[in-house]
């Protein structure tokens, strides 16, 4: 299996990086945050481990972030709520923990927020800010 090299950060003109359904392993390089023209980052169904780098908030034009079906751990960075153009956030089928950050409620462009099959803290409610999005244009899959 291969890892995503840190040199990926040098691909500054790339708008779409779709390398899903491969066997990429290792962690997500923080250098992904250097891809300022990125609109679609699709890395689902790989063998990625580690946490979601907070540097992804630097992707100011990101509309789709799909990291589903990996082995990503840790919490969802609250900074992702600053990605104002994010329409699709797919983090299902990982090993994410903690609470779902209320800052995701700032994703007013969100159409799909897919968080199913993680290990979030079940004692915590889904933040009201996200529920308010759900009444307009966001689909929340069942959290199990």
N, C-alpha and C positions, 0 to 999 in steps of 0.2 A: 504494500500500500504506500501511497505517497502523501506528503503533507502539502498544505498550501504555503508556498514560500513567502517570506517577508518581502521579497522583491515585487510582489503583486502591487505594492504601493506605488510603484513606478509607472503603472498603467493609467496615468492621470486622465487620458482621453476616453477611457472605457466608460460606456453608459450602462451596459448590461454585462454581468458576470453570472453565467448560469452553468454550474458544474455539478448539477444534481445527479443522483443515482450512480455514483462512483464509489470508490473505496478510499476517499481522502480521509486521513486520520490526523491526529494531533490537534492542536488548539487553533482557534481563529486568530490570525495575526492582527495586532492592533493597527498595522499599516493599512488595513482595509479602509480605515478612516481617512486616508489620504486621497481616496478616489472621489474627488469632489463632484465629478460629473455623473456619478453612479445614480441610476434611477431604479435598476432592478438588481438585487443581489439574491441569487437563488442557489443555496448550498444544501438543500434538503436531501435526505436519504444518503448520507455518507456515514463516516465513523468518527465525526468530530467530537472532541471532548473539551473539557475546561469550561470557562465562563464566556459570556458574551462581552466583548470588549466595549467599554463605555465610549471609546473613540468613534464608534459607529454613529454617534450623534452628529459628527462632523459631516455626514452625508446629507447635506441640506436638501438635496433634490430627490432623495430616495422615496420611491412610491411603493415598492414591494421589497420586503425583507422576509425571506423564507429560509428558516434554519430548522425546519421540522425534521423529525425522524433521524436524530443523531443521538449523542449521549452527552449533551451539553448540561453542565451542572451550575450550581450557584443561583443567584437571583436575577430577575429581569432588571437591567439597569433603568432606574427611574428617568435617566437622561433621554431615553428613547421617546419620552413624551414631547421632546423638543423637535422631533422630526415632523414638522407640520404638514408635509406633503405625503406622509405615509398613509397609503390606502389599504395595504394588505400586510398584516403582521402574523406570520405563521411560525409558531414556536411549539406546536404540538409534538407529542411523543419524544420528549427529552427527559431529563432528570432535574428539571428546574424546581427550586424550593422557595420557601419564604412566602411573603404575601405578594399579591399582584399590585404593582405600584399605582397609586391613584393618579400619578402624572400621566398615565396612558389615557386618561380622560381628556387630555389636551389634544389628542389626535383627532381633530374635528374632520379631517378628510377620510378617516378610517371607514372602510366598507366591510372588511373582514378582519376579525381579531381571533385567531385560532390558537387556543391555549390548552386543548384537551390532552389528557394522559401525561401529566406531570405530577409532581408531588408537592404542590403548593400547600401552605398551611390551611387546613380545612376549618380551623376555628375562626378564621378571619372571613368577613363578608367580602363579596366582590365590591370594590369601591363604588360609591354612589356616582362618582364622575364618569365611570365606565358605563354604569347602568343608564345614565342620561344619554350617552352616545347610543346605547342599544335601542332607545326609543326613537332614534332618528334613522341612522344608517349603518349600524354596526351589528354584525352577527357574532354572538358568543357561542361557541360550541360548549357542550356540557363538560364541565371540569370534573375529571375523575382521577 
